[in-house]
């Protein structure tokens, strides 16, 4: 797994609070590691509104997440 497979992502929780999670890109899909839950979930099964994610090509850059998801 390369560093571009592990990306920080900014999400908004139901409370309106912003939160960072780790997005793990795999050949089976994108999964979320989140310190607020012990379960690893596909990104689309989280209760969050996705705001932005680090760029896989340059982790110093962040990309806005569109309606279609990550």
mmCIF file of the N, C-alpha and C atoms, coordinates in Angstrom:
data_MODEL
# 
_entry.id   MODEL 
# 
loop_
_atom_site.group_PDB 
_atom_site.id 
_atom_site.type_symbol 
_atom_site.label_atom_id 
_atom_site.label_alt_id 
_atom_site.label_comp_id 
_atom_site.label_asym_id 
_atom_site.label_entity_id 
_atom_site.label_seq_id 
_atom_site.pdbx_PDB_ins_code 
_atom_site.Cartn_x 
_atom_site.Cartn_y 
_atom_site.Cartn_z 
_atom_site.occupancy 
_atom_site.B_iso_or_equiv 
_atom_site.pdbx_formal_charge 
_atom_site.auth_seq_id 
_atom_site.auth_comp_id 
_atom_site.auth_asym_id 
_atom_site.auth_atom_id 
_atom_site.pdbx_PDB_model_num 
ATOM 1   N N  . UNK A 1 1  ? 0.849   -1.172 0.000  1.00 0.00 ? 1  UNK A N  1 
ATOM 2   C CA . UNK A 1 1  ? 0.000   0.000  0.000  1.00 0.00 ? 1  UNK A CA 1 
ATOM 3   C C  . UNK A 1 1  ? 0.894   1.234  0.000  1.00 0.00 ? 1  UNK A C  1 
ATOM 4   N N  . UNK A 1 2  ? 0.628   2.134  -0.892 1.00 0.00 ? 2  UNK A N  1 
ATOM 5   C CA . UNK A 1 2  ? 1.438   3.344  -0.982 1.00 0.00 ? 2  UNK A CA 1 
ATOM 6   C C  . UNK A 1 2  ? 0.832   4.455  -0.141 1.00 0.00 ? 2  UNK A C  1 
ATOM 7   N N  . UNK A 1 3  ? 1.618   5.518  0.063  1.00 0.00 ? 3  UNK A N  1 
ATOM 8   C CA . UNK A 1 3  ? 1.113   6.651  0.839  1.00 0.00 ? 3  UNK A CA 1 
ATOM 9   C C  . UNK A 1 3  ? -0.106  7.284  0.182  1.00 0.00 ? 3  UNK A C  1 
ATOM 10  N N  . UNK A 1 4  ? -0.232  7.164  -1.143 1.00 0.00 ? 4  UNK A N  1 
ATOM 11  C CA . UNK A 1 4  ? -1.387  7.746  -1.828 1.00 0.00 ? 4  UNK A CA 1 
ATOM 12  C C  . UNK A 1 4  ? -2.657  6.931  -1.590 1.00 0.00 ? 4  UNK A C  1 
ATOM 13  N N  . UNK A 1 5  ? -2.533  5.763  -0.946 1.00 0.00 ? 5  UNK A N  1 
ATOM 14  C CA . UNK A 1 5  ? -3.698  4.955  -0.592 1.00 0.00 ? 5  UNK A CA 1 
ATOM 15  C C  . UNK A 1 5  ? -4.294  5.375  0.743  1.00 0.00 ? 5  UNK A C  1 
ATOM 16  N N  . UNK A 1 6  ? -3.571  6.193  1.499  1.00 0.00 ? 6  UNK A N  1 
ATOM 17  C CA . UNK A 1 6  ? -4.014  6.664  2.811  1.00 0.00 ? 6  UNK A CA 1 
ATOM 18  C C  . UNK A 1 6  ? -4.164  8.175  2.751  1.00 0.00 ? 6  UNK A C  1 
ATOM 19  N N  . UNK A 1 7  ? -5.384  8.651  2.817  1.00 0.00 ? 7  UNK A N  1 
ATOM 20  C CA . UNK A 1 7  ? -5.649  10.074 2.624  1.00 0.00 ? 7  UNK A CA 1 
ATOM 21  C C  . UNK A 1 7  ? -6.509  10.626 3.754  1.00 0.00 ? 7  UNK A C  1 
ATOM 22  N N  . UNK A 1 8  ? -6.103  11.738 4.329  1.00 0.00 ? 8  UNK A N  1 
ATOM 23  C CA . UNK A 1 8  ? -6.943  12.426 5.307  1.00 0.00 ? 8  UNK A CA 1 
ATOM 24  C C  . UNK A 1 8  ? -8.139  13.023 4.581  1.00 0.00 ? 8  UNK A C  1 
ATOM 25  N N  . UNK A 1 9  ? -9.279  13.015 5.264  1.00 0.00 ? 9  UNK A N  1 
ATOM 26  C CA . UNK A 1 9  ? -10.493 13.574 4.687  1.00 0.00 ? 9  UNK A CA 1 
ATOM 27  C C  . UNK A 1 9  ? -11.229 14.389 5.734  1.00 0.00 ? 9  UNK A C  1 
ATOM 28  N N  . UNK A 1 10 ? -11.740 15.522 5.311  1.00 0.00 ? 10 UNK A N  1 
ATOM 29  C CA . UNK A 1 10 ? -12.538 16.364 6.199  1.00 0.00 ? 10 UNK A CA 1 
ATOM 30  C C  . UNK A 1 10 ? -14.008 16.058 5.967  1.00 0.00 ? 10 UNK A C  1 
ATOM 31  N N  . UNK A 1 11 ? -14.726 15.791 7.050  1.00 0.00 ? 11 UNK A N  1 
ATOM 32  C CA . UNK A 1 11 ? -16.154 15.499 6.970  1.00 0.00 ? 11 UNK A CA 1 
ATOM 33  C C  . UNK A 1 11 ? -16.883 16.386 7.979  1.00 0.00 ? 11 UNK A C  1 
ATOM 34  N N  . UNK A 1 12 ? -18.192 16.459 7.826  1.00 0.00 ? 12 UNK A N  1 
ATOM 35  C CA . UNK A 1 12 ? -19.022 17.169 8.788  1.00 0.00 ? 12 UNK A CA 1 
ATOM 36  C C  . UNK A 1 12 ? -19.954 16.141 9.431  1.00 0.00 ? 12 UNK A C  1 
ATOM 37  N N  . UNK A 1 13 ? -19.950 16.127 10.750 1.00 0.00 ? 13 UNK A N  1 
ATOM 38  C CA . UNK A 1 13 ? -20.798 15.199 11.498 1.00 0.00 ? 13 UNK A CA 1 
ATOM 39  C C  . UNK A 1 13 ? -22.223 15.752 11.571 1.00 0.00 ? 13 UNK A C  1 
ATOM 40  N N  . UNK A 1 14 ? -23.166 14.914 11.985 1.00 0.00 ? 14 UNK A N  1 
ATOM 41  C CA . UNK A 1 14 ? -24.572 15.337 12.108 1.00 0.00 ? 14 UNK A CA 1 
ATOM 42  C C  . UNK A 1 14 ? -24.727 16.551 13.010 1.00 0.00 ? 14 UNK A C  1 
ATOM 43  N N  . UNK A 1 15 ? -23.832 16.682 13.992 1.00 0.00 ? 15 UNK A N  1 
ATOM 44  C CA . UNK A 1 15 ? -23.876 17.817 14.918 1.00 0.00 ? 15 UNK A CA 1 
ATOM 45  C C  . UNK A 1 15 ? -23.434 19.127 14.256 1.00 0.00 ? 15 UNK A C  1 
ATOM 46  N N  . UNK A 1 16 ? -22.860 19.024 13.062 1.00 0.00 ? 16 UNK A N  1 
ATOM 47  C CA . UNK A 1 16 ? -22.341 20.199 12.361 1.00 0.00 ? 16 UNK A CA 1 
ATOM 48  C C  . UNK A 1 16 ? -20.860 20.419 12.598 1.00 0.00 ? 16 UNK A C  1 
ATOM 49  N N  . UNK A 1 17 ? -20.289 19.612 13.469 1.00 0.00 ? 17 UNK A N  1 
ATOM 50  C CA . UNK A 1 17 ? -18.868 19.713 13.798 1.00 0.00 ? 17 UNK A CA 1 
ATOM 51  C C  . UNK A 1 17 ? -18.016 19.085 12.694 1.00 0.00 ? 17 UNK A C  1 
ATOM 52  N N  . UNK A 1 18 ? -16.893 19.732 12.370 1.00 0.00 ? 18 UNK A N  1 
ATOM 53  C CA . UNK A 1 18 ? -15.964 19.176 11.383 1.00 0.00 ? 18 UNK A CA 1 
ATOM 54  C C  . UNK A 1 18 ? -15.073 18.140 12.059 1.00 0.00 ? 18 UNK A C  1 
ATOM 55  N N  . UNK A 1 19 ? -14.685 17.130 11.296 1.00 0.00 ? 19 UNK A N  1 
ATOM 56  C CA . UNK A 1 19 ? -13.950 15.988 11.843 1.00 0.00 ? 19 UNK A CA 1 
ATOM 57  C C  . UNK A 1 19 ? -13.032 15.449 10.742 1.00 0.00 ? 19 UNK A C  1 
ATOM 58  N N  . UNK A 1 20 ? -11.855 14.950 11.109 1.00 0.00 ? 20 UNK A N  1 
ATOM 59  C CA . UNK A 1 20 ? -10.946 14.315 10.152 1.00 0.00 ? 20 UNK A CA 1 
ATOM 60  C C  . UNK A 1 20 ? -11.014 12.802 10.300 1.00 0.00 ? 20 UNK A C  1 
ATOM 61  N N  . UNK A 1 21 ? -11.048 12.111 9.174  1.00 0.00 ? 21 UNK A N  1 
ATOM 62  C CA . UNK A 1 21 ? -11.000 10.652 9.141  1.00 0.00 ? 21 UNK A CA 1 
ATOM 63  C C  . UNK A 1 21 ? -9.918  10.243 8.157  1.00 0.00 ? 21 UNK A C  1 
ATOM 64  N N  . UNK A 1 22 ? -9.527  8.984  8.215  1.00 0.00 ? 22 UNK A N  1 
ATOM 65  C CA . UNK A 1 22 ? -8.540  8.462  7.277  1.00 0.00 ? 22 UNK A CA 1 
ATOM 66  C C  . UNK A 1 22 ? -9.256  7.623  6.235  1.00 0.00 ? 22 UNK A C  1 
ATOM 67  N N  . UNK A 1 23 ? -9.098  7.992  4.972  1.00 0.00 ? 23 UNK A N  1 
ATOM 68  C CA . UNK A 1 23 ? -9.678  7.256  3.860  1.00 0.00 ? 23 UNK A CA 1 
ATOM 69  C C  . UNK A 1 23 ? -8.625  6.298  3.328  1.00 0.00 ? 23 UNK A C  1 
ATOM 70  N N  . UNK A 1 24 ? -8.972  5.026  3.233  1.00 0.00 ? 24 UNK A N  1 
ATOM 71  C CA . UNK A 1 24 ? -8.051  4.003  2.746  1.00 0.00 ? 24 UNK A CA 1 
ATOM 72  C C  . UNK A 1 24 ? -8.555  3.530  1.390  1.00 0.00 ? 24 UNK A C  1 
ATOM 73  N N  . UNK A 1 25 ? -7.780  3.783  0.349  1.00 0.00 ? 25 UNK A N  1 
ATOM 74  C CA . UNK A 1 25 ? -8.150  3.380  -1.008 1.00 0.00 ? 25 UNK A CA 1 
ATOM 75  C C  . UNK A 1 25 ? -7.612  1.987  -1.285 1.00 0.00 ? 25 UNK A C  1 
ATOM 76  N N  . UNK A 1 26 ? -8.504  1.048  -1.627 1.00 0.00 ? 26 UNK A N  1 
ATOM 77  C CA . UNK A 1 26 ? -8.114  -0.329 -1.925 1.00 0.00 ? 26 UNK A CA 1 
ATOM 78  C C  . UNK A 1 26 ? -8.730  -0.750 -3.248 1.00 0.00 ? 26 UNK A C  1 
ATOM 79  N N  . UNK A 1 27 ? -8.312  -1.897 -3.746 1.00 0.00 ? 27 UNK A N  1 
ATOM 80  C CA . UNK A 1 27 ? -8.903  -2.418 -4.979 1.00 0.00 ? 27 UNK A CA 1 
ATOM 81  C C  . UNK A 1 27 ? -10.355 -2.850 -4.755 1.00 0.00 ? 27 UNK A C  1 
ATOM 82  N N  . UNK A 1 28 ? -10.757 -3.002 -3.501 1.00 0.00 ? 28 UNK A N  1 
ATOM 83  C CA . UNK A 1 28 ? -12.135 -3.371 -3.161 1.00 0.00 ? 28 UNK A CA 1 
ATOM 84  C C  . UNK A 1 28 ? -13.010 -2.152 -2.857 1.00 0.00 ? 28 UNK A C  1 
ATOM 85  N N  . UNK A 1 29 ? -12.440 -0.961 -2.951 1.00 0.00 ? 29 UNK A N  1 
ATOM 86  C CA . UNK A 1 29 ? -13.191 0.256  -2.679 1.00 0.00 ? 29 UNK A CA 1 
ATOM 87  C C  . UNK A 1 29 ? -12.501 1.123  -1.650 1.00 0.00 ? 29 UNK A C  1 
ATOM 88  N N  . UNK A 1 30 ? -13.128 2.247  -1.327 1.00 0.00 ? 30 UNK A N  1 
ATOM 89  C CA . UNK A 1 30 ? -12.595 3.201  -0.364 1.00 0.00 ? 30 UNK A CA 1 
ATOM 90  C C  . UNK A 1 30 ? -13.256 2.973  0.990  1.00 0.00 ? 30 UNK A C  1 
ATOM 91  N N  . UNK A 1 31 ? -12.427 2.848  2.039  1.00 0.00 ? 31 UNK A N  1 
ATOM 92  C CA . UNK A 1 31 ? -12.918 2.573  3.382  1.00 0.00 ? 31 UNK A CA 1 
ATOM 93  C C  . UNK A 1 31 ? -12.458 3.662  4.332  1.00 0.00 ? 31 UNK A C  1 
ATOM 94  N N  . UNK A 1 32 ? -13.199 3.828  5.435  1.00 0.00 ? 32 UNK A N  1 
ATOM 95  C CA . UNK A 1 32 ? -12.927 4.890  6.393  1.00 0.00 ? 32 UNK A CA 1 
ATOM 96  C C  . UNK A 1 32 ? -12.479 4.311  7.731  1.00 0.00 ? 32 UNK A C  1 
ATOM 97  N N  . UNK A 1 33 ? -11.341 4.816  8.202  1.00 0.00 ? 33 UNK A N  1 
ATOM 98  C CA . UNK A 1 33 ? -10.875 4.537  9.555  1.00 0.00 ? 33 UNK A CA 1 
ATOM 99  C C  . UNK A 1 33 ? -11.171 5.799  10.358 1.00 0.00 ? 33 UNK A C  1 
ATOM 100 N N  . UNK A 1 34 ? -11.935 5.632  11.427 1.00 0.00 ? 34 UNK A N  1 
ATOM 101 C CA . UNK A 1 34 ? -12.454 6.768  12.172 1.00 0.00 ? 34 UNK A CA 1 
ATOM 102 C C  . UNK A 1 34 ? -12.276 6.515  13.663 1.00 0.00 ? 34 UNK A C  1 
ATOM 103 N N  . UNK A 1 35 ? -11.651 7.442  14.365 1.00 0.00 ? 35 UNK A N  1 
ATOM 104 C CA . UNK A 1 35 ? -11.423 7.242  15.795 1.00 0.00 ? 35 UNK A CA 1 
ATOM 105 C C  . UNK A 1 35 ? -12.700 7.338  16.627 1.00 0.00 ? 35 UNK A C  1 
ATOM 106 N N  . UNK A 1 36 ? -13.837 7.672  16.017 1.00 0.00 ? 36 UNK A N  1 
ATOM 107 C CA . UNK A 1 36 ? -15.093 7.739  16.759 1.00 0.00 ? 36 UNK A CA 1 
ATOM 108 C C  . UNK A 1 36 ? -15.867 6.423  16.726 1.00 0.00 ? 36 UNK A C  1 
ATOM 109 N N  . UNK A 1 37 ? -15.376 5.450  15.964 1.00 0.00 ? 37 UNK A N  1 
ATOM 110 C CA . UNK A 1 37 ? -16.050 4.154  15.874 1.00 0.00 ? 37 UNK A CA 1 
ATOM 111 C C  . UNK A 1 37 ? -15.012 3.047  15.680 1.00 0.00 ? 37 UNK A C  1 
ATOM 112 N N  . UNK A 1 38 ? -15.266 1.867  16.245 1.00 0.00 ? 38 UNK A N  1 
ATOM 113 C CA . UNK A 1 38 ? -14.325 0.761  16.072 1.00 0.00 ? 38 UNK A CA 1 
ATOM 114 C C  . UNK A 1 38 ? -14.494 0.032  14.736 1.00 0.00 ? 38 UNK A C  1 
ATOM 115 N N  . UNK A 1 39 ? -15.515 0.376  13.971 1.00 0.00 ? 39 UNK A N  1 
ATOM 116 C CA . UNK A 1 39 ? -15.807 -0.316 12.725 1.00 0.00 ? 39 UNK A CA 1 
ATOM 117 C C  . UNK A 1 39 ? -15.198 0.390  11.520 1.00 0.00 ? 39 UNK A C  1 
ATOM 118 N N  . UNK A 1 40 ? -14.672 -0.399 10.611 1.00 0.00 ? 40 UNK A N  1 
ATOM 119 C CA . UNK A 1 40 ? -14.205 0.116  9.325  1.00 0.00 ? 40 UNK A CA 1 
ATOM 120 C C  . UNK A 1 40 ? -15.389 0.017  8.370  1.00 0.00 ? 40 UNK A C  1 
ATOM 121 N N  . UNK A 1 41 ? -15.705 1.133  7.698  1.00 0.00 ? 41 UNK A N  1 
ATOM 122 C CA . UNK A 1 41 ? -16.876 1.163  6.820  1.00 0.00 ? 41 UNK A CA 1 
ATOM 123 C C  . UNK A 1 41 ? -16.509 1.696  5.445  1.00 0.00 ? 41 UNK A C  1 
ATOM 124 N N  . UNK A 1 42 ? -17.255 1.273  4.414  1.00 0.00 ? 42 UNK A N  1 
ATOM 125 C CA . UNK A 1 42 ? -17.103 1.933  3.114  1.00 0.00 ? 42 UNK A CA 1 
ATOM 126 C C  . UNK A 1 42 ? -17.462 3.413  3.279  1.00 0.00 ? 42 UNK A C  1 
ATOM 127 N N  . UNK A 1 43 ? -16.811 4.277  2.545  1.00 0.00 ? 43 UNK A N  1 
ATOM 128 C CA . UNK A 1 43 ? -17.034 5.720  2.717  1.00 0.00 ? 43 UNK A CA 1 
ATOM 129 C C  . UNK A 1 43 ? -18.500 6.083  2.551  1.00 0.00 ? 43 UNK A C  1 
ATOM 130 N N  . UNK A 1 44 ? -19.204 5.392  1.659  1.00 0.00 ? 44 UNK A N  1 
ATOM 131 C CA . UNK A 1 44 ? -20.605 5.728  1.379  1.00 0.00 ? 44 UNK A CA 1 
ATOM 132 C C  . UNK A 1 44 ? -21.558 5.297  2.492  1.00 0.00 ? 44 UNK A C  1 
ATOM 133 N N  . UNK A 1 45 ? -21.077 4.516  3.443  1.00 0.00 ? 45 UNK A N  1 
ATOM 134 C CA . UNK A 1 45 ? -21.925 4.026  4.539  1.00 0.00 ? 45 UNK A CA 1 
ATOM 135 C C  . UNK A 1 45 ? -21.677 4.787  5.844  1.00 0.00 ? 45 UNK A C  1 
ATOM 136 N N  . UNK A 1 46 ? -20.963 5.887  5.768  1.00 0.00 ? 46 UNK A N  1 
ATOM 137 C CA . UNK A 1 46 ? -20.727 6.699  6.964  1.00 0.00 ? 46 UNK A CA 1 
ATOM 138 C C  . UNK A 1 46 ? -21.822 7.763  7.073  1.00 0.00 ? 46 UNK A C  1 
ATOM 139 N N  . UNK A 1 47 ? -22.071 8.267  8.270  1.00 0.00 ? 47 UNK A N  1 
ATOM 140 C CA . UNK A 1 47 ? -23.130 9.265  8.452  1.00 0.00 ? 47 UNK A CA 1 
ATOM 141 C C  . UNK A 1 47 ? -22.667 10.703 8.206  1.00 0.00 ? 47 UNK A C  1 
ATOM 142 N N  . UNK A 1 48 ? -21.592 10.866 7.464  1.00 0.00 ? 48 UNK A N  1 
ATOM 143 C CA . UNK A 1 48 ? -20.978 12.182 7.319  1.00 0.00 ? 48 UNK A CA 1 
ATOM 144 C C  . UNK A 1 48 ? -21.297 12.843 5.985  1.00 0.00 ? 48 UNK A C  1 
ATOM 145 N N  . UNK A 1 49 ? -21.165 14.169 5.985  1.00 0.00 ? 49 UNK A N  1 
ATOM 146 C CA . UNK A 1 49 ? -21.152 14.938 4.731  1.00 0.00 ? 49 UNK A CA 1 
ATOM 147 C C  . UNK A 1 49 ? -19.682 15.171 4.428  1.00 0.00 ? 49 UNK A C  1 
ATOM 148 N N  . UNK A 1 50 ? -19.259 14.743 3.259  1.00 0.00 ? 50 UNK A N  1 
ATOM 149 C CA . UNK A 1 50 ? -17.849 14.834 2.870  1.00 0.00 ? 50 UNK A CA 1 
ATOM 150 C C  . UNK A 1 50 ? -17.551 16.219 2.333  1.00 0.00 ? 50 UNK A C  1 
ATOM 151 N N  . UNK A 1 51 ? -16.457 16.811 2.814  1.00 0.00 ? 51 UNK A N  1 
ATOM 152 C CA . UNK A 1 51 ? -16.093 18.176 2.444  1.00 0.00 ? 51 UNK A CA 1 
ATOM 153 C C  . UNK A 1 51 ? -14.911 18.176 1.484  1.00 0.00 ? 51 UNK A C  1 
ATOM 154 N N  . UNK A 1 52 ? -13.793 17.582 1.917  1.00 0.00 ? 52 UNK A N  1 
ATOM 155 C CA . UNK A 1 52 ? -12.604 17.555 1.059  1.00 0.00 ? 52 UNK A CA 1 
ATOM 156 C C  . UNK A 1 52 ? -11.715 16.392 1.464  1.00 0.00 ? 52 UNK A C  1 
ATOM 157 N N  . UNK A 1 53 ? -10.823 16.046 0.538  1.00 0.00 ? 53 UNK A N  1 
ATOM 158 C CA . UNK A 1 53 ? -9.916  14.920 0.747  1.00 0.00 ? 53 UNK A CA 1 
ATOM 159 C C  . UNK A 1 53 ? -8.548  15.305 0.186  1.00 0.00 ? 53 UNK A C  1 
ATOM 160 N N  . UNK A 1 54 ? -7.508  14.770 0.804  1.00 0.00 ? 54 UNK A N  1 
ATOM 161 C CA . UNK A 1 54 ? -6.163  15.019 0.284  1.00 0.00 ? 54 UNK A CA 1 
ATOM 162 C C  . UNK A 1 54 ? -6.068  14.464 -1.134 1.00 0.00 ? 54 UNK A C  1 
ATOM 163 N N  . UNK A 1 55 ? -5.271  15.111 -1.945 1.00 0.00 ? 55 UNK A N  1 
ATOM 164 C CA . UNK A 1 55 ? -5.014  14.647 -3.305 1.00 0.00 ? 55 UNK A CA 1 
ATOM 165 C C  . UNK A 1 55 ? -4.071  13.453 -3.256 1.00 0.00 ? 55 UNK A C  1 
ATOM 166 N N  . UNK A 1 56 ? -4.406  12.371 -3.983 1.00 0.00 ? 56 UNK A N  1 
ATOM 167 C CA . UNK A 1 56 ? -3.548  11.183 -4.012 1.00 0.00 ? 56 UNK A CA 1 
ATOM 168 C C  . UNK A 1 56 ? -2.206  11.486 -4.665 1.00 0.00 ? 56 UNK A C  1 
ATOM 169 N N  . UNK A 1 57 ? -2.179  12.415 -5.607 1.00 0.00 ? 57 UNK A N  1 
ATOM 170 C CA . UNK A 1 57 ? -0.953  12.755 -6.305 1.00 0.00 ? 57 UNK A CA 1 
ATOM 171 C C  . UNK A 1 57 ? -0.044  13.706 -5.537 1.00 0.00 ? 57 UNK A C  1 
ATOM 172 N N  . UNK A 1 58 ? -0.644  14.500 -4.637 1.00 0.00 ? 58 UNK A N  1 
ATOM 173 C CA . UNK A 1 58 ? 0.120   15.475 -3.860 1.00 0.00 ? 58 UNK A CA 1 
ATOM 174 C C  . UNK A 1 58 ? -0.626  15.710 -2.549 1.00 0.00 ? 58 UNK A C  1 
ATOM 175 N N  . UNK A 1 59 ? -0.207  15.035 -1.489 1.00 0.00 ? 59 UNK A N  1 
ATOM 176 C CA . UNK A 1 59 ? -0.941  15.103 -0.223 1.00 0.00 ? 59 UNK A CA 1 
ATOM 177 C C  . UNK A 1 59 ? -0.929  16.494 0.402  1.00 0.00 ? 59 UNK A C  1 
ATOM 178 N N  . UNK A 1 60 ? -0.152  17.408 -0.172 1.00 0.00 ? 60 UNK A N  1 
ATOM 179 C CA . UNK A 1 60 ? -0.177  18.794 0.289  1.00 0.00 ? 60 UNK A CA 1 
ATOM 180 C C  . UNK A 1 60 ? -1.361  19.569 -0.280 1.00 0.00 ? 60 UNK A C  1 
ATOM 181 N N  . UNK A 1 61 ? -2.031  18.979 -1.257 1.00 0.00 ? 61 UNK A N  1 
ATOM 182 C CA . UNK A 1 61 ? -3.199  19.610 -1.874 1.00 0.00 ? 61 UNK A CA 1 
ATOM 183 C C  . UNK A 1 61 ? -4.460  18.875 -1.442 1.00 0.00 ? 61 UNK A C  1 
ATOM 184 N N  . UNK A 1 62 ? -5.558  19.608 -1.358 1.00 0.00 ? 62 UNK A N  1 
ATOM 185 C CA . UNK A 1 62 ? -6.841  19.027 -0.980 1.00 0.00 ? 62 UNK A CA 1 
ATOM 186 C C  . UNK A 1 62 ? -7.846  19.287 -2.090 1.00 0.00 ? 62 UNK A C  1 
ATOM 187 N N  . UNK A 1 63 ? -8.710  18.305 -2.341 1.00 0.00 ? 63 UNK A N  1 
ATOM 188 C CA . UNK A 1 63 ? -9.738  18.429 -3.362 1.00 0.00 ? 63 UNK A CA 1 
ATOM 189 C C  . UNK A 1 63 ? -11.115 18.459 -2.700 1.00 0.00 ? 63 UNK A C  1 
ATOM 190 N N  . UNK A 1 64 ? -11.975 19.318 -3.193 1.00 0.00 ? 64 UNK A N  1 
ATOM 191 C CA . UNK A 1 64 ? -13.352 19.372 -2.708 1.00 0.00 ? 64 UNK A CA 1 
ATOM 192 C C  . UNK A 1 64 ? -14.085 18.137 -3.204 1.00 0.00 ? 64 UNK A C  1 
ATOM 193 N N  . UNK A 1 65 ? -14.912 17.576 -2.346 1.00 0.00 ? 65 UNK A N  1 
ATOM 194 C CA . UNK A 1 65 ? -15.681 16.391 -2.716 1.00 0.00 ? 65 UNK A CA 1 
ATOM 195 C C  . UNK A 1 65 ? -17.012 16.841 -3.299 1.00 0.00 ? 65 UNK A C  1 
ATOM 196 N N  . UNK A 1 66 ? -17.355 16.305 -4.472 1.00 0.00 ? 66 UNK A N  1 
ATOM 197 C CA . UNK A 1 66 ? -18.607 16.639 -5.127 1.00 0.00 ? 66 UNK A CA 1 
ATOM 198 C C  . UNK A 1 66 ? -19.754 15.765 -4.649 1.00 0.00 ? 66 UNK A C  1 
ATOM 199 N N  . UNK A 1 67 ? -20.904 15.981 -5.182 1.00 0.00 ? 67 UNK A N  1 
ATOM 200 C CA . UNK A 1 67 ? -22.097 15.216 -4.793 1.00 0.00 ? 67 UNK A CA 1 
ATOM 201 C C  . UNK A 1 67 ? -21.952 13.726 -5.059 1.00 0.00 ? 67 UNK A C  1 
ATOM 202 N N  . UNK A 1 68 ? -21.156 13.361 -6.065 1.00 0.00 ? 68 UNK A N  1 
ATOM 203 C CA . UNK A 1 68 ? -20.984 11.956 -6.409 1.00 0.00 ? 68 UNK A CA 1 
ATOM 204 C C  . UNK A 1 68 ? -20.085 11.213 -5.430 1.00 0.00 ? 68 UNK A C  1 
ATOM 205 N N  . UNK A 1 69 ? -19.445 11.928 -4.541 1.00 0.00 ? 69 UNK A N  1 
ATOM 206 C CA . UNK A 1 69 ? -18.639 11.295 -3.496 1.00 0.00 ? 69 UNK A CA 1 
ATOM 207 C C  . UNK A 1 69 ? -17.149 11.446 -3.717 1.00 0.00 ? 69 UNK A C  1 
ATOM 208 N N  . UNK A 1 70 ? -16.446 10.606 -3.022 1.00 0.00 ? 70 UNK A N  1 
ATOM 209 C CA . UNK A 1 70 ? -14.987 10.664 -2.983 1.00 0.00 ? 70 UNK A CA 1 
ATOM 210 C C  . UNK A 1 70 ? -14.400 10.168 -4.280 1.00 0.00 ? 70 UNK A C  1 
# 
